[in-house]
Protein backbone atom coordinates (compact mmCIF):
# COMPACT_ATOMS: atom_id res chain seq x y z
CA UNK A 1 0.00 0.00 0.00
CA UNK A 2 1.20 3.50 -0.76
CA UNK A 3 1.14 6.57 1.43
CA UNK A 4 -0.94 8.47 -1.14
CA UNK A 5 -4.26 8.01 0.64
CA UNK A 6 -7.07 10.35 1.57
CA UNK A 7 -8.19 11.50 4.98
CA UNK A 8 -11.79 11.97 6.08
CA UNK A 9 -11.74 15.69 5.31
CA UNK A 10 -10.52 15.28 1.74
CA UNK A 11 -12.89 12.36 1.16
CA UNK A 12 -15.80 14.48 2.38
CA UNK A 13 -14.84 17.34 0.09
CA UNK A 14 -14.57 14.99 -2.87
CA UNK A 15 -17.94 13.42 -2.05
CA UNK A 16 -19.54 16.85 -2.24
CA UNK A 17 -17.66 17.66 -5.45
CA UNK A 18 -18.71 14.41 -7.14
CA UNK A 19 -22.37 14.61 -6.10
CA UNK A 20 -24.36 14.98 -9.29
CA UNK A 21 -21.48 13.83 -11.49
CA UNK A 22 -21.71 10.79 -13.75
CA UNK A 23 -20.19 7.54 -12.41
CA UNK A 24 -17.48 7.60 -15.09
CA UNK A 25 -16.11 10.84 -13.65
CA UNK A 26 -15.64 9.22 -10.25
CA UNK A 27 -14.14 6.07 -11.75
CA UNK A 28 -11.68 7.98 -13.91
CA UNK A 29 -10.53 10.06 -10.93
CA UNK A 30 -10.11 6.92 -8.82
CA UNK A 31 -8.06 5.19 -11.53
CA UNK A 32 -5.81 8.22 -12.03
CA UNK A 33 -5.22 8.60 -8.30
CA UNK A 34 -4.92 5.01 -7.10
CA UNK A 35 -4.24 2.59 -9.95
CA UNK A 36 -2.77 -0.03 -9.83
CA UNK A 37 -3.55 -0.30 -6.09
CA UNK A 38 -7.26 -0.14 -6.87
CA UNK A 39 -9.83 -2.83 -7.65
CA UNK A 40 -13.54 -3.14 -8.37
CA UNK A 41 -15.57 -5.36 -6.07
CA UNK A 42 -18.34 -7.38 -7.68
CA UNK A 43 -20.84 -10.04 -6.69
CA UNK A 44 -21.72 -10.42 -10.39
CA UNK A 45 -24.92 -8.46 -10.14
CA UNK A 46 -25.94 -5.77 -12.62
CA UNK A 47 -24.11 -3.06 -10.68
CA UNK A 48 -20.81 -4.85 -11.12
CA UNK A 49 -21.46 -5.36 -14.82
CA UNK A 50 -22.02 -1.64 -15.24
CA UNK A 51 -18.91 -0.68 -13.27
CA UNK A 52 -16.71 -3.08 -15.21
CA UNK A 53 -17.93 -1.76 -18.55
CA UNK A 54 -17.37 1.86 -17.51
CA UNK A 55 -13.94 1.23 -16.04
CA UNK A 56 -12.78 -0.99 -18.90
CA UNK A 57 -13.39 1.85 -21.35
CA UNK A 58 -11.10 4.06 -19.27
CA UNK A 59 -8.44 1.48 -18.47
CA UNK A 60 -8.71 -2.11 -19.79
CA UNK A 61 -6.13 -3.13 -17.20
CA UNK A 62 -8.46 -2.28 -14.32
CA UNK A 63 -8.54 -4.98 -11.65
CA UNK A 64 -11.68 -6.66 -10.35
CA UNK A 65 -12.31 -9.14 -7.56
CA UNK A 66 -15.08 -11.24 -6.11
CA UNK A 67 -15.42 -13.82 -3.38
CA UNK A 68 -16.21 -17.37 -4.42
CA UNK A 69 -17.82 -18.59 -1.21
CA UNK A 70 -18.17 -22.17 -2.40
CA UNK A 71 -21.96 -21.80 -2.40
CA UNK A 72 -22.50 -19.60 -5.48
CA UNK A 73 -25.18 -20.56 -8.04
CA UNK A 74 -24.11 -22.04 -11.36
CA UNK A 75 -25.57 -19.07 -13.21
CA UNK A 76 -22.94 -16.84 -11.63
CA UNK A 77 -20.11 -18.88 -13.14
CA UNK A 78 -21.86 -18.78 -16.51
CA UNK A 79 -21.78 -14.99 -16.27
CA UNK A 80 -18.06 -15.02 -15.41
CA UNK A 81 -17.37 -16.93 -18.62
CA UNK A 82 -19.37 -14.36 -20.59
CA UNK A 83 -17.39 -11.53 -19.01
CA UNK A 84 -14.08 -13.12 -20.03
CA UNK A 85 -15.39 -13.31 -23.59
CA UNK A 86 -16.60 -9.69 -23.55
CA UNK A 87 -13.47 -8.26 -21.90
CA UNK A 88 -10.34 -10.06 -23.19
CA UNK A 89 -8.01 -8.21 -20.81
CA UNK A 90 -10.17 -8.81 -17.75
CA UNK A 91 -8.07 -9.11 -14.60
CA UNK A 92 -10.41 -10.91 -12.19
CA UNK A 93 -9.32 -12.26 -8.82
CA UNK A 94 -11.70 -14.91 -7.48
CA UNK A 95 -11.05 -15.08 -3.76
CA UNK A 96 -11.72 -18.26 -1.79
CA UNK A 97 -12.15 -18.74 1.95
CA UNK A 98 -9.52 -20.79 3.73
CA UNK A 99 -10.47 -24.45 3.98
CA UNK A 100 -9.67 -24.87 7.69
CA UNK A 101 -12.24 -22.45 9.17
CA UNK A 102 -14.88 -23.50 6.64
CA UNK A 103 -14.36 -27.18 7.49
CA UNK A 104 -14.38 -26.44 11.22
CA UNK A 105 -17.61 -24.45 10.90
CA UNK A 106 -19.38 -27.12 8.87
CA UNK A 107 -18.14 -29.92 11.14
CA UNK A 108 -19.42 -28.12 14.23
CA UNK A 109 -22.69 -26.68 12.93
CA UNK A 110 -23.60 -28.56 9.73
CA UNK A 111 -23.59 -27.39 6.09
CA UNK A 112 -26.80 -25.34 6.29
CA UNK A 113 -26.48 -24.01 9.83
CA UNK A 114 -27.17 -20.46 8.63
CA UNK A 115 -30.90 -21.23 8.54
CA UNK A 116 -30.96 -21.82 12.30
CA UNK A 117 -30.18 -18.32 13.60
CA UNK A 118 -29.07 -14.86 12.52
CA UNK A 119 -25.81 -15.32 14.40
CA UNK A 120 -25.12 -18.57 12.53
CA UNK A 121 -25.79 -16.82 9.23
CA UNK A 122 -23.47 -13.93 10.11
CA UNK A 123 -20.80 -16.42 11.12
CA UNK A 124 -21.05 -18.14 7.75
CA UNK A 125 -20.81 -14.79 5.96
CA UNK A 126 -17.77 -13.87 8.02
CA UNK A 127 -15.93 -17.11 7.32
CA UNK A 128 -16.84 -17.48 3.66
CA UNK A 129 -16.95 -13.83 2.53
CA UNK A 130 -15.66 -11.23 4.95
CA UNK A 131 -12.34 -12.83 5.93
CA UNK A 132 -11.19 -13.38 2.31
CA UNK A 133 -12.24 -9.83 1.47
CA UNK A 134 -10.37 -8.36 4.43
CA UNK A 135 -7.20 -10.15 3.41
CA UNK A 136 -7.51 -8.88 -0.18
CA UNK A 137 -8.29 -5.28 0.79
CA UNK A 138 -5.21 -5.21 3.02
CA UNK A 139 -3.16 -5.06 -0.17
CA UNK A 140 -5.09 -2.18 -1.75
CA UNK A 141 -5.26 1.58 -1.31
CA UNK A 142 -8.81 1.88 -2.64
CA UNK A 143 -11.75 -0.15 -3.90
CA UNK A 144 -14.81 0.56 -6.04
CA UNK A 145 -18.23 -0.87 -5.17
CA UNK A 146 -21.66 -0.96 -6.78
CA UNK A 147 -23.48 0.26 -3.67
CA UNK A 148 -26.55 2.42 -4.28
CA UNK A 149 -28.69 4.41 -1.89
CA UNK A 150 -31.92 2.78 -3.07
CA UNK A 151 -30.82 -0.78 -2.29
CA UNK A 152 -31.58 -0.92 1.44
CA UNK A 153 -32.04 1.35 4.46
CA UNK A 154 -28.48 0.76 5.69
CA UNK A 155 -27.20 2.17 2.38
CA UNK A 156 -29.41 5.24 2.08
CA UNK A 157 -26.73 7.71 3.15
CA UNK A 158 -23.64 6.33 1.41
CA UNK A 159 -21.36 8.84 -0.29
CA UNK A 160 -19.48 8.48 -3.55
CA UNK A 161 -16.17 8.78 -1.71
CA UNK A 162 -15.66 7.42 1.80
CA UNK A 163 -12.86 6.34 4.08
CA UNK A 164 -13.43 2.68 4.87
CA UNK A 165 -12.42 2.50 8.52
CA UNK A 166 -13.64 -1.10 8.74
CA UNK A 167 -10.88 -2.11 6.32
CA UNK A 168 -7.74 -0.28 7.29
CA UNK A 169 -8.94 3.22 6.39
CA UNK A 170 -8.54 2.64 2.65
CA UNK A 171 -10.63 4.70 0.22
CA UNK A 172 -14.00 3.38 -0.90
CA UNK A 173 -15.66 4.69 -4.04
CA UNK A 174 -19.39 4.22 -4.70
CA UNK A 175 -19.85 5.75 -8.18
CA UNK A 176 -23.42 4.46 -8.61
CA UNK A 177 -24.66 5.86 -5.27
CA UNK A 178 -27.15 8.21 -6.91
CA UNK A 179 -28.42 5.74 -9.48
CA UNK A 180 -31.68 3.83 -9.25
CA UNK A 181 -32.36 0.23 -10.20
CA UNK A 182 -33.96 1.55 -13.39
CA UNK A 183 -30.83 3.55 -14.25
CA UNK A 184 -28.70 0.42 -13.90
CA UNK A 185 -30.92 -1.68 -16.15
CA UNK A 186 -31.16 1.09 -18.72
CA UNK A 187 -27.36 1.09 -18.94
CA UNK A 188 -27.22 -2.71 -19.17
CA UNK A 189 -29.71 -2.72 -22.06
CA UNK A 190 -28.18 0.27 -23.83
CA UNK A 191 -24.75 -1.39 -23.94
CA UNK A 192 -26.02 -4.96 -24.27
CA UNK A 193 -24.05 -6.08 -21.23
CA UNK A 194 -23.96 -9.70 -20.06
CA UNK A 195 -25.90 -10.18 -16.83
CA UNK A 196 -26.77 -12.98 -14.44
CA UNK A 197 -29.60 -15.05 -15.92
CA UNK A 198 -31.17 -15.39 -12.45
CA UNK A 199 -32.60 -11.90 -12.96
CA UNK A 200 -34.82 -13.37 -15.67
CA UNK A 201 -36.16 -15.79 -13.05
CA UNK A 202 -37.36 -13.10 -10.66
CA UNK A 203 -34.22 -12.46 -8.62
CA UNK A 204 -33.47 -8.82 -7.77
CA UNK A 205 -30.38 -9.37 -5.58
CA UNK A 206 -28.07 -12.34 -5.99
CA UNK A 207 -25.73 -13.93 -3.47
CA UNK A 208 -25.09 -17.52 -2.39
CA UNK A 209 -27.53 -20.07 -3.78
CA UNK A 210 -28.96 -21.27 -0.42
CA UNK A 211 -29.45 -17.70 0.81
CA UNK A 212 -31.16 -16.09 -2.17
CA UNK A 213 -34.62 -16.47 -3.65
CA UNK A 214 -36.69 -14.58 -6.24
CA UNK A 215 -38.58 -11.58 -4.89
CA UNK A 216 -42.30 -11.05 -5.11
CA UNK A 217 -44.05 -8.05 -6.63
CA UNK A 218 -43.90 -5.09 -4.25
CA UNK A 219 -41.00 -6.48 -2.17
CA UNK A 220 -37.78 -4.57 -1.55
CA UNK A 221 -34.86 -5.27 -3.88
CA UNK A 222 -32.99 -7.23 -1.17
CA UNK A 223 -36.02 -9.03 0.23
CA UNK A 224 -34.83 -12.25 -1.38
CA UNK A 225 -31.62 -12.28 0.65
CA UNK A 226 -31.83 -14.31 3.91
CA UNK A 227 -35.62 -14.19 3.54
CA UNK A 228 -36.22 -16.54 6.49
CA UNK A 229 -34.89 -13.94 8.96
CA UNK A 230 -37.03 -11.26 10.61
CA UNK A 231 -35.73 -8.00 12.01
CA UNK A 232 -32.16 -8.67 10.83
CA UNK A 233 -30.11 -6.42 8.54
CA UNK A 234 -29.87 -7.47 4.90
CA UNK A 235 -26.09 -7.27 5.08
CA UNK A 236 -23.32 -9.86 5.21
CA UNK A 237 -20.70 -7.69 6.90
CA UNK A 238 -18.71 -6.71 3.83
CA UNK A 239 -20.15 -3.20 3.63
CA UNK A 240 -21.20 -2.79 7.21
CA UNK A 241 -19.63 -4.39 10.24
CA UNK A 242 -22.15 -6.68 11.97
CA UNK A 243 -20.61 -8.52 14.86
CA UNK A 244 -21.69 -9.63 18.31
CA UNK A 245 -19.58 -10.81 21.19
CA UNK A 246 -20.68 -14.38 20.61
CA UNK A 247 -19.94 -14.24 16.92
CA UNK A 248 -16.46 -12.82 17.50
CA UNK A 249 -15.69 -15.55 20.05
CA UNK A 250 -16.89 -18.28 17.68
CA UNK A 251 -14.94 -16.78 14.79
CA UNK A 252 -11.71 -16.71 16.75
CA UNK A 253 -12.22 -20.35 17.67
CA UNK A 254 -12.71 -21.37 14.05
CA UNK A 255 -9.67 -19.54 12.75
CA UNK A 256 -7.46 -20.73 15.57
CA UNK A 257 -7.22 -17.53 17.59
CA UNK A 258 -9.41 -18.34 20.60
CA UNK A 259 -7.57 -16.37 23.24
CA UNK A 260 -10.43 -16.13 25.71
C-alpha positions in Angstrom: 0.0 0.0 0.0 1.2 3.5 -0.8 1.1 6.6 1.4 -0.9 8.5 -1.1 -4.3 8.0 0.6 -7.1 10.4 1.6 -8.2 11.5 5.0 -11.8 12.0 6.1 -11.7 15.7 5.3 -10.5 15.3 1.7 -12.9 12.4 1.2 -15.8 14.5 2.4 -14.8 17.3 0.1 -14.6 15.0 -2.9 -17.9 13.4 -2.0 -19.5 16.9 -2.2 -17.7 17.7 -5.4 -18.7 14.4 -7.1 -22.4 14.6 -6.1 -24.4 15.0 -9.3 -21.5 13.8 -11.5 -21.7 10.8 -13.7 -20.2 7.5 -12.4 -17.5 7.6 -15.1 -16.1 10.8 -13.6 -15.6 9.2 -10.3 -14.1 6.1 -11.8 -11.7 8.0 -13.9 -10.5 10.1 -10.9 -10.1 6.9 -8.8 -8.1 5.2 -11.5 -5.8 8.2 -12.0 -5.2 8.6 -8.3 -4.9 5.0 -7.1 -4.2 2.6 -10.0 -2.8 0.0 -9.8 -3.5 -0.3 -6.1 -7.3 -0.1 -6.9 -9.8 -2.8 -7.6 -13.5 -3.1 -8.4 -15.6 -5.4 -6.1 -18.3 -7.4 -7.7 -20.8 -10.0 -6.7 -21.7 -10.4 -10.4 -24.9 -8.5 -10.1 -25.9 -5.8 -12.6 -24.1 -3.1 -10.7 -20.8 -4.8 -11.1 -21.5 -5.4 -14.8 -22.0 -1.6 -15.2 -18.9 -0.7 -13.3 -16.7 -3.1 -15.2 -17.9 -1.8 -18.6 -17.4 1.9 -17.5 -13.9 1.2 -16.0 -12.8 -1.0 -18.9 -13.4 1.8 -21.3 -11.1 4.1 -19.3 -8.4 1.5 -18.5 -8.7 -2.1 -19.8 -6.1 -3.1 -17.2 -8.5 -2.3 -14.3 -8.5 -5.0 -11.7 -11.7 -6.7 -10.3 -12.3 -9.1 -7.6 -15.1 -11.2 -6.1 -15.4 -13.8 -3.4 -16.2 -17.4 -4.4 -17.8 -18.6 -1.2 -18.2 -22.2 -2.4 -22.0 -21.8 -2.4 -22.5 -19.6 -5.5 -25.2 -20.6 -8.0 -24.1 -22.0 -11.4 -25.6 -19.1 -13.2 -22.9 -16.8 -11.6 -20.1 -18.9 -13.1 -21.9 -18.8 -16.5 -21.8 -15.0 -16.3 -18.1 -15.0 -15.4 -17.4 -16.9 -18.6 -19.4 -14.4 -20.6 -17.4 -11.5 -19.0 -14.1 -13.1 -20.0 -15.4 -13.3 -23.6 -16.6 -9.7 -23.6 -13.5 -8.3 -21.9 -10.3 -10.1 -23.2 -8.0 -8.2 -20.8 -10.2 -8.8 -17.8 -8.1 -9.1 -14.6 -10.4 -10.9 -12.2 -9.3 -12.3 -8.8 -11.7 -14.9 -7.5 -11.0 -15.1 -3.8 -11.7 -18.3 -1.8 -12.1 -18.7 2.0 -9.5 -20.8 3.7 -10.5 -24.4 4.0 -9.7 -24.9 7.7 -12.2 -22.5 9.2 -14.9 -23.5 6.6 -14.4 -27.2 7.5 -14.4 -26.4 11.2 -17.6 -24.4 10.9 -19.4 -27.1 8.9 -18.1 -29.9 11.1 -19.4 -28.1 14.2 -22.7 -26.7 12.9 -23.6 -28.6 9.7 -23.6 -27.4 6.1 -26.8 -25.3 6.3 -26.5 -24.0 9.8 -27.2 -20.5 8.6 -30.9 -21.2 8.5 -31.0 -21.8 12.3 -30.2 -18.3 13.6 -29.1 -14.9 12.5 -25.8 -15.3 14.4 -25.1 -18.6 12.5 -25.8 -16.8 9.2 -23.5 -13.9 10.1 -20.8 -16.4 11.1 -21.1 -18.1 7.8 -20.8 -14.8 6.0 -17.8 -13.9 8.0 -15.9 -17.1 7.3 -16.8 -17.5 3.7 -17.0 -13.8 2.5 -15.7 -11.2 4.9 -12.3 -12.8 5.9 -11.2 -13.4 2.3 -12.2 -9.8 1.5 -10.4 -8.4 4.4 -7.2 -10.2 3.4 -7.5 -8.9 -0.2 -8.3 -5.3 0.8 -5.2 -5.2 3.0 -3.2 -5.1 -0.2 -5.1 -2.2 -1.8 -5.3 1.6 -1.3 -8.8 1.9 -2.6 -11.8 -0.1 -3.9 -14.8 0.6 -6.0 -18.2 -0.9 -5.2 -21.7 -1.0 -6.8 -23.5 0.3 -3.7 -26.5 2.4 -4.3 -28.7 4.4 -1.9 -31.9 2.8 -3.1 -30.8 -0.8 -2.3 -31.6 -0.9 1.4 -32.0 1.4 4.5 -28.5 0.8 5.7 -27.2 2.2 2.4 -29.4 5.2 2.1 -26.7 7.7 3.2 -23.6 6.3 1.4 -21.4 8.8 -0.3 -19.5 8.5 -3.6 -16.2 8.8 -1.7 -15.7 7.4 1.8 -12.9 6.3 4.1 -13.4 2.7 4.9 -12.4 2.5 8.5 -13.6 -1.1 8.7 -10.9 -2.1 6.3 -7.7 -0.3 7.3 -8.9 3.2 6.4 -8.5 2.6 2.6 -10.6 4.7 0.2 -14.0 3.4 -0.9 -15.7 4.7 -4.0 -19.4 4.2 -4.7 -19.9 5.7 -8.2 -23.4 4.5 -8.6 -24.7 5.9 -5.3 -27.2 8.2 -6.9 -28.4 5.7 -9.5 -31.7 3.8 -9.2 -32.4 0.2 -10.2 -34.0 1.5 -13.4 -30.8 3.5 -14.3 -28.7 0.4 -13.9 -30.9 -1.7 -16.1 -31.2 1.1 -18.7 -27.4 1.1 -18.9 -27.2 -2.7 -19.2 -29.7 -2.7 -22.1 -28.2 0.3 -23.8 -24.7 -1.4 -23.9 -26.0 -5.0 -24.3 -24.1 -6.1 -21.2 -24.0 -9.7 -20.1 -25.9 -10.2 -16.8 -26.8 -13.0 -14.4 -29.6 -15.1 -15.9 -31.2 -15.4 -12.4 -32.6 -11.9 -13.0 -34.8 -13.4 -15.7 -36.2 -15.8 -13.1 -37.4 -13.1 -10.7 -34.2 -12.5 -8.6 -33.5 -8.8 -7.8 -30.4 -9.4 -5.6 -28.1 -12.3 -6.0 -25.7 -13.9 -3.5 -25.1 -17.5 -2.4 -27.5 -20.1 -3.8 -29.0 -21.3 -0.4 -29.4 -17.7 0.8 -31.2 -16.1 -2.2 -34.6 -16.5 -3.7 -36.7 -14.6 -6.2 -38.6 -11.6 -4.9 -42.3 -11.0 -5.1 -44.0 -8.1 -6.6 -43.9 -5.1 -4.3 -41.0 -6.5 -2.2 -37.8 -4.6 -1.6 -34.9 -5.3 -3.9 -33.0 -7.2 -1.2 -36.0 -9.0 0.2 -34.8 -12.3 -1.4 -31.6 -12.3 0.7 -31.8 -14.3 3.9 -35.6 -14.2 3.5 -36.2 -16.5 6.5 -34.9 -13.9 9.0 -37.0 -11.3 10.6 -35.7 -8.0 12.0 -32.2 -8.7 10.8 -30.1 -6.4 8.5 -29.9 -7.5 4.9 -26.1 -7.3 5.1 -23.3 -9.9 5.2 -20.7 -7.7 6.9 -18.7 -6.7 3.8 -20.2 -3.2 3.6 -21.2 -2.8 7.2 -19.6 -4.4 10.2 -22.1 -6.7 12.0 -20.6 -8.5 14.9 -21.7 -9.6 18.3 -19.6 -10.8 21.2 -20.7 -14.4 20.6 -19.9 -14.2 16.9 -16.5 -12.8 17.5 -15.7 -15.6 20.1 -16.9 -18.3 17.7 -14.9 -16.8 14.8 -11.7 -16.7 16.8 -12.2 -20.3 17.7 -12.7 -21.4 14.1 -9.7 -19.5 12.7 -7.5 -20.7 15.6 -7.2 -17.5 17.6 -9.4 -18.3 20.6 -7.6 -16.4 23.2 -10.4 -16.1 25.7 
